[in-house]
Amino acid sequence: MSIWRVLLCIVFPPLAVVDKGCGSFLIVFILTLAGWIPGVIGALVINNK
């Protein structure tokens, strides 16, 4: 995972997982609505796989 992808995960979590599919985007979007930190953690986990 590149440094740019990590920064995108921190700043805009849903946009960081757009290329991973609609399900991943929806999960991270809902987590981000619930709180910014769960969205960031979800985006980092999905991008790390």
N, C-alpha and C positions, 0 to 999 in steps of 0.2 A: 504494500500500500504506500503510495507516494505521499509526500508531505502536503501536496496540494489537496489530495483527497481527504486527508485528516483535517486540514483547515476547513474544507467545505463541510465535513461532518460536524465540526464544532459550530460554524457560523450558520449554515442552512442545512440541518439534518435531512429533511425530505428530498432536497435537490441532490444530495450526495448519493442517493440510492435509486434515482430515476432509471438508470440503465440496468438495474437488477430485476425489474419487473413490477407489475402493478401491485401485486400482493405485498411486496417489500415496501413499496412507496406508501401504501395504505397503512401498514403497521407502524411505520416510522412517523407518519403524519398524525395518527391517533396518539402515539406516545408523546409527540411534541405538543399536541394540544393539552395533554394531561400534565405536562411539565417539560421544560426545556431540557433538563438533565436526562430524563428517561429517553427522550428523542435522540440525544447525542449518543448515549450508550447503545441504543438500538442501531443507529446508523453505523457506529464503529464495529459492532458485532457483525452486522450484515456485510459490511465491506471487507472485514477481515477473513471471511470465509472464502 
